[in-house]
Amino acid sequence: MSMNINRIQNGNKAILALSGRLNTLTAPQLHDALVAEFDSTKHVELDFSELAFISSAGLRVLILGRETAKTKGGQFTITHVPEAIMEVFEMAGVAKVLSIE
């Protein structure tokens, strides 16, 4: 299963709605999308409502997204996180460092 990224512009915020699996194969796709967004937008939101799975490679991209936002003076938030993925965030210790709404 792959991952799809649906981009929605909401004022000055870009929302990237992810669906499918964020893993070793799809993490580079999200990384490239985040870098491109932060080149033109100050606030990027990831909507995880349709995300089914996240691997350590996916977690790494989220940390890189957070660092990119900080470097560029932007905001990086994650919304609608399914319970199973939130458990992964908590076990990996990233729930404390990511901005999750």
MDAnalysis code that builds the backbone (N, CA, C; Angstrom):
import MDAnalysis as mda
import numpy as np

u = mda.Universe.empty(303, n_residues=101, atom_resindex=np.repeat(np.arange(101), 3), trajectory=True)
u.add_TopologyAttr("name", ["N", "CA", "C"] * 101)
u.add_TopologyAttr("resid", np.arange(1, 102))
u.add_TopologyAttr("resname", ["MET", "SER", "MET", "ASN", "ILE", "ASN", "ARG", "ILE", "GLN", "ASN", "GLY", "ASN", "LYS", "ALA", "ILE", "LEU", "ALA", "LEU", "SER", "GLY", "ARG", "LEU", "ASN", "THR", "LEU", "THR", "ALA", "PRO", "GLN", "LEU", "HIS", "ASP", "ALA", "LEU", "VAL", "ALA", "GLU", "PHE", "ASP", "SER", "THR", "LYS", "HIS", "VAL", "GLU", "LEU", "ASP", "PHE", "SER", "GLU", "LEU", "ALA", "PHE", "ILE", "SER", "SER", "ALA", "GLY", "LEU", "ARG", "VAL", "LEU", "ILE", "LEU", "GLY", "ARG", "GLU", "THR", "ALA", "LYS", "THR", "LYS", "GLY", "GLY", "GLN", "PHE", "THR", "ILE", "THR", "HIS", "VAL", "PRO", "GLU", "ALA", "ILE", "MET", "GLU", "VAL", "PHE", "GLU", "MET", "ALA", "GLY", "VAL", "ALA", "LYS", "VAL", "LEU", "SER", "ILE", "GLU"])
u.atoms.positions = np.array([
    [0.854, -1.192, 0.000],
    [0.000, 0.000, 0.000],
    [0.890, 1.242, 0.000],
    [0.494, 2.221, -0.755],
    [1.279, 3.448, -0.864],
    [0.673, 4.540, 0.010],
    [1.188, 5.724, -0.157],
    [0.671, 6.880, 0.573],
    [0.288, 7.951, -0.441],
    [-0.834, 8.606, -0.188],
    [-1.256, 9.738, -1.011],
    [-1.201, 11.000, -0.168],
    [-0.845, 12.105, -0.812],
    [-0.829, 13.408, -0.159],
    [-1.795, 14.306, -0.918],
    [-2.832, 14.759, -0.218],
    [-3.800, 15.689, -0.798],
    [-3.533, 17.062, -0.194],
    [-3.158, 18.029, -1.025],
    [-2.810, 19.368, -0.544],
    [-4.027, 20.277, -0.594],
    [-4.287, 20.952, 0.533],
    [-5.402, 21.898, 0.637],
    [-4.822, 23.218, 1.143],
    [-5.144, 24.306, 0.463],
    [-4.707, 25.627, 0.926],
    [-5.820, 26.222, 1.767],
    [-5.484, 26.645, 2.983],
    [-6.476, 27.236, 3.888],
    [-5.896, 28.560, 4.387],
    [-6.147, 29.625, 3.664],
    [-5.567, 30.916, 4.005],
    [-4.060, 30.861, 3.852],
    [-3.340, 31.176, 4.947],
    [-1.872, 31.142, 4.884],
    [-1.315, 29.802, 5.351],
    [-2.182, 28.806, 5.448],
    [-1.762, 27.486, 5.926],
    [-1.957, 26.450, 4.817],
    [-0.951, 25.593, 4.644],
    [-1.063, 24.467, 3.715],
    [-1.372, 23.223, 4.540],
    [-2.437, 22.541, 4.178],
    [-2.791, 21.300, 4.854],
    [-2.456, 20.147, 3.917],
    [-1.642, 19.220, 4.414],
    [-1.316, 18.025, 3.658],
    [-2.046, 16.864, 4.327],
    [-3.088, 16.374, 3.662],
    [-3.869, 15.256, 4.192],
    [-3.251, 13.955, 3.672],
    [-2.735, 13.155, 4.603],
    [-2.068, 11.915, 4.223],
    [-3.029, 10.748, 4.334],
    [-2.928, 9.817, 3.398],
    [-3.690, 8.579, 3.498],
    [-2.780, 7.429, 3.094],
    [-3.004, 6.282, 3.719],
    [-2.190, 5.104, 3.422],
    [-1.140, 4.865, 4.485],
    [0.075, 4.537, 4.032],
    [1.150, 4.141, 4.935],
    [2.367, 5.052, 4.784],
    [2.838, 5.578, 5.900],
    [4.054, 6.398, 5.917],
    [5.184, 5.499, 6.410],
    [5.975, 5.017, 5.459],
    [7.028, 4.045, 5.786],
    [8.301, 4.363, 5.000],
    [9.224, 3.430, 4.986],
    [10.513, 3.634, 4.322],
    [10.346, 4.003, 2.848],
    [9.356, 3.419, 2.191],
    [9.153, 3.690, 0.771],
    [8.502, 5.046, 0.517],
    [7.633, 5.493, 1.427],
    [6.874, 6.725, 1.186],
    [7.411, 7.937, 1.940],
    [8.290, 7.731, 2.916],
    [8.841, 8.842, 3.697],
    [9.534, 9.892, 2.809],
    [10.322, 9.484, 1.798],
    [10.946, 10.510, 0.945],
    [9.921, 11.397, 0.232],
    [8.770, 10.840, -0.119],
    [7.697, 11.603, -0.767],
    [7.206, 12.706, 0.172],
    [7.005, 12.377, 1.447],
    [6.553, 13.382, 2.410],
    [7.657, 14.394, 2.679],
    [8.883, 13.933, 2.784],
    [10.009, 14.842, 3.013],
    [10.076, 15.901, 1.912],
    [10.007, 15.458, 0.665],
    [10.064, 16.384, -0.470],
    [8.898, 17.375, -0.435],
    [7.700, 16.880, -0.077],
    [6.520, 17.742, -0.012],
    [6.677, 18.791, 1.084],
    [7.219, 18.389, 2.239],
    [7.407, 19.341, 3.345],
    [8.418, 20.416, 2.992],
    [9.536, 20.020, 2.405],
    [10.562, 20.990, 2.016],
    [9.974, 22.001, 1.030],
    [9.215, 21.509, 0.055],
    [8.595, 22.403, -0.933],
    [7.599, 23.346, -0.266],
    [6.798, 22.839, 0.662],
    [5.808, 23.688, 1.336],
    [6.478, 24.788, 2.151],
    [7.512, 24.441, 2.913],
    [8.158, 25.444, 3.759],
    [8.932, 26.479, 2.947],
    [9.167, 26.208, 1.655],
    [9.768, 27.219, 0.794],
    [8.777, 28.327, 0.464],
    [7.464, 28.018, 0.539],
    [6.465, 29.015, 0.134],
    [5.415, 29.323, 1.201],
    [5.383, 28.561, 2.291],
    [4.338, 28.702, 3.307],
    [4.967, 28.700, 4.691],
    [4.398, 29.485, 5.599],
    [4.917, 29.531, 6.968],
    [4.292, 28.478, 7.876],
    [3.071, 28.036, 7.557],
    [2.383, 27.084, 8.426],
    [1.963, 25.858, 7.613],
    [2.491, 24.704, 8.008],
    [2.124, 23.450, 7.367],
    [1.464, 22.561, 8.414],
    [0.301, 22.041, 8.051],
    [-0.428, 21.115, 8.919],
    [-0.526, 19.772, 8.215],
    [-0.198, 18.714, 8.949],
    [-0.401, 17.358, 8.428],
    [-1.676, 16.813, 9.039],
    [-2.593, 16.375, 8.200],
    [-3.840, 15.765, 8.652],
    [-3.667, 14.248, 8.536],
    [-3.678, 13.583, 9.696],
    [-3.436, 12.141, 9.745],
    [-4.715, 11.315, 9.810],
    [-5.888, 11.930, 9.604],
    [-7.143, 11.205, 9.810],
    [-7.261, 9.948, 8.942],
    [-6.603, 9.920, 7.778],
    [-6.682, 8.754, 6.893],
    [-5.372, 7.955, 6.848],
    [-4.435, 8.287, 7.745],
    [-3.160, 7.568, 7.759],
    [-3.328, 6.265, 8.531],
    [-2.900, 5.164, 7.940],
    [-3.115, 3.840, 8.538],
    [-1.909, 3.337, 9.317],
    [-0.698, 3.813, 8.974],
    [0.517, 3.238, 9.556],
    [1.639, 4.254, 9.479],
    [2.526, 4.213, 10.482],
    [3.749, 5.023, 10.429],
    [4.910, 4.182, 10.939],
    [6.030, 4.254, 10.248],
    [7.235, 3.524, 10.650],
    [8.263, 4.504, 11.216],
    [9.391, 3.977, 11.628],
    [10.457, 4.845, 12.151],
    [10.938, 5.824, 11.086],
    [10.916, 5.422, 9.822],
    [11.298, 6.345, 8.743],
    [10.313, 7.509, 8.672],
    [9.047, 7.228, 8.901],
    [8.032, 8.281, 8.926],
    [8.238, 9.223, 10.101],
    [8.565, 8.656, 11.261],
    [8.842, 9.479, 12.442],
    [10.015, 10.419, 12.188],
    [11.027, 9.901, 11.521],
    [12.214, 10.695, 11.210],
    [11.839, 11.902, 10.334],
    [10.967, 11.692, 9.360],
    [10.539, 12.792, 8.486],
    [9.760, 13.836, 9.286],
    [8.958, 13.390, 10.263],
    [8.211, 14.351, 11.092],
    [9.160, 15.208, 11.914],
    [10.210, 14.598, 12.449],
    [11.211, 15.352, 13.215],
    [11.929, 16.340, 12.290],
    [12.254, 15.903, 11.086],
    [12.888, 16.801, 10.113],
    [11.948, 17.948, 9.747],
    [10.652, 17.661, 9.634],
    [9.671, 18.711, 9.349],
    [9.629, 19.740, 10.463],
    [9.679, 19.263, 11.695],
    [9.695, 20.158, 12.858],
    [10.932, 21.048, 12.817],
    [12.077, 20.466, 12.526],
    [13.330, 21.229, 12.459],
    [13.307, 22.238, 11.312],
    [12.748, 21.844, 10.178],
    [12.650, 22.753, 9.032],
    [11.772, 23.947, 9.386],
    [10.643, 23.674, 10.044],
    [9.745, 24.769, 10.450],
    [10.463, 25.726, 11.389],
    [11.193, 25.161, 12.351],
    [11.903, 25.991, 13.327],
    [12.949, 26.855, 12.627],
    [13.696, 26.262, 11.704],
    [14.741, 26.972, 10.965],
    [14.160, 28.124, 10.149],
    [12.988, 27.906, 9.561],
    [12.389, 28.916, 8.685],
    [11.408, 29.823, 9.415],
    [11.308, 29.679, 10.738],
    [10.396, 30.512, 11.502],
    [8.933, 30.217, 11.232],
    [8.644, 28.959, 10.884],
    [7.268, 28.580, 10.565],
    [6.631, 27.723, 11.638],
    [5.426, 27.263, 11.345],
    [4.691, 26.384, 12.243],
    [4.484, 25.043, 11.564],
    [4.537, 23.971, 12.355],
    [4.345, 22.611, 11.846],
    [3.464, 21.876, 12.839],
    [2.240, 21.564, 12.417],
    [1.323, 20.876, 13.320],
    [0.805, 19.593, 12.680],
    [0.420, 18.678, 13.546],
    [-0.150, 17.402, 13.113],
    [-1.526, 17.293, 13.761],
    [-2.541, 16.990, 12.941],
    [-3.905, 16.915, 13.458],
    [-4.548, 15.571, 13.140],
    [-5.633, 15.281, 13.864],
    [-6.469, 14.098, 13.630],
    [-5.653, 12.799, 13.648],
    [-4.835, 12.641, 14.680],
    [-3.959, 11.467, 14.776],
    [-4.767, 10.275, 15.308],
    [-4.837, 9.178, 14.538],
    [-5.536, 7.986, 15.019],
    [-4.870, 7.432, 16.290],
    [-5.649, 6.756, 17.101],
    [-5.154, 6.256, 18.376],
    [-3.925, 5.350, 18.219],
    [-3.947, 4.462, 17.227],
    [-2.820, 3.533, 17.033],
    [-1.527, 4.287, 16.694],
    [-1.642, 5.349, 15.908],
    [-0.452, 6.133, 15.550],
    [-0.008, 6.977, 16.733],
    [-0.947, 7.480, 17.525],
    [-0.583, 8.235, 18.734],
    [0.198, 7.338, 19.702],
    [-0.174, 6.067, 19.779],
    [0.565, 5.126, 20.631],
    [2.007, 4.987, 20.150],
    [2.202, 4.944, 18.836],
    [3.556, 4.880, 18.278],
    [4.329, 6.144, 18.657],
    [3.682, 7.317, 18.524],
    [4.317, 8.579, 18.905],
    [4.765, 8.539, 20.362],
    [3.887, 8.045, 21.232],
    [4.199, 8.022, 22.660],
    [5.315, 7.025, 22.969],
    [5.267, 5.847, 22.352],
    [6.320, 4.848, 22.589],
    [7.675, 5.338, 22.091],
    [7.673, 6.058, 20.970],
    [8.931, 6.542, 20.391],
    [9.414, 7.824, 21.071],
    [8.568, 8.427, 21.909],
    [8.964, 9.644, 22.606],
    [8.840, 10.907, 21.787],
    [8.177, 10.838, 20.639],
    [8.061, 12.037, 19.807],
    [6.795, 12.838, 20.095],
    [5.857, 12.247, 20.849],
    [4.614, 12.960, 21.163],
    [4.921, 14.246, 21.938],
    [5.997, 14.245, 22.707],
    [6.362, 15.420, 23.516],
    [6.962, 16.540, 22.676],
    [7.594, 16.209, 21.572],
    [8.321, 17.229, 20.790],
    [7.546, 17.717, 19.567],
    [6.565, 16.961, 19.123],
    [5.771, 17.372, 17.966],
    [4.578, 18.192, 18.428],
    [4.140, 19.108, 17.600],
    [2.951, 19.908, 17.894],
    [1.733, 19.157, 17.362],
    [1.023, 18.482, 18.263],
    [-0.110, 17.644, 17.887],
    [-1.386, 18.278, 18.417],
    [-2.343, 18.488, 17.523],
    [-3.622, 19.094, 17.918],
    [-4.741, 18.092, 17.752],
])
